[in-house]
Amino acid sequence: MADEEKPIEQMTVEEAKGEIDKRLSDFTRPYWDKNHPLYNQEVEEVRKLHEVAYPQKGAEPHDGLADKLEKEGATLEDIEKAGEKNGE
């Protein structure tokens, strides 16, 4: 559950957006430390907050392409080259 008393599912769009801003601007939170024991929980909660804050756009803040490429060992240069090929 979110840090507040109110469950994420009961938040308004504005409350969810505020909570996302709060969490993502605090670099001491588990969201920014993949080795933190609460990292997965924090990421899941931020995902749920996105579902509430941006229902018309879907739950995912991005498609995960950069994460997939990073896992495959792609460098920033590789990612930039791929973007150029796709007209980005």
C-alpha positions in Angstrom: 0.0 0.0 0.0 1.1 3.6 -0.6 2.7 5.6 2.2 -0.6 7.4 2.8 -3.6 5.9 4.6 -5.5 6.0 1.3 -5.0 2.9 -0.9 -3.7 3.6 -4.4 -6.9 2.3 -6.0 -8.9 4.9 -4.1 -6.7 7.9 -5.1 -7.9 10.5 -7.5 -5.9 11.2 -10.6 -4.3 14.3 -9.0 -3.4 12.4 -5.8 -1.8 9.6 -7.8 0.2 12.1 -9.9 1.4 13.8 -6.7 2.4 10.5 -5.1 4.4 9.6 -8.3 6.2 13.0 -8.2 6.9 12.6 -4.5 8.3 9.1 -4.9 10.3 9.7 -8.1 11.9 12.9 -6.8 13.2 11.2 -3.6 16.3 9.4 -4.6 16.6 7.7 -1.2 13.5 5.6 -1.9 13.8 1.9 -2.8 12.6 2.7 -6.4 16.1 4.0 -7.2 18.1 1.0 -5.7 17.6 -2.3 -7.4 19.4 -4.0 -4.5 17.0 -2.7 -1.9 14.8 -5.4 -0.4 11.6 -3.3 -1.1 12.6 -2.4 -4.7 10.1 -4.7 -6.4 7.3 -3.6 -4.1 8.1 0.1 -4.8 8.2 -0.4 -8.6 4.9 -2.2 -8.5 3.3 0.5 -6.4 4.6 3.2 -8.9 3.1 1.1 -11.7 -0.2 1.0 -9.9 0.0 4.8 -9.4 0.5 5.2 -13.1 -2.7 3.1 -13.8 -4.6 5.6 -11.6 -2.9 8.8 -12.8 -2.9 8.0 -16.5 -5.8 5.5 -17.2 -6.2 6.6 -20.9 -2.5 5.9 -21.6 -2.2 2.6 -19.8 -0.3 1.5 -16.8 3.2 1.4 -18.2 5.2 4.7 -18.1 7.4 3.3 -20.9 7.5 0.1 -23.0 10.6 -1.3 -21.2 12.7 -1.3 -24.4 15.7 0.4 -22.6 15.5 -2.1 -19.8 15.4 -5.0 -22.3 18.4 -3.6 -24.2 20.4 -3.0 -21.1 19.8 -6.6 -20.0 21.1 -7.8 -23.4 24.3 -5.7 -22.8 23.5 -2.9 -25.2 25.4 0.3 -24.7 24.0 3.8 -24.9 25.6 4.1 -28.3 23.7 1.0 -29.5 20.4 2.4 -28.2 21.0 5.7 -29.9 21.9 4.0 -33.2 18.7 1.9 -33.0 16.7 5.1 -32.4 18.3 6.8 -35.5 17.4 3.8 -37.6 13.8 4.1 -36.4 13.7 7.8 -37.3 13.9 9.1 -33.7 
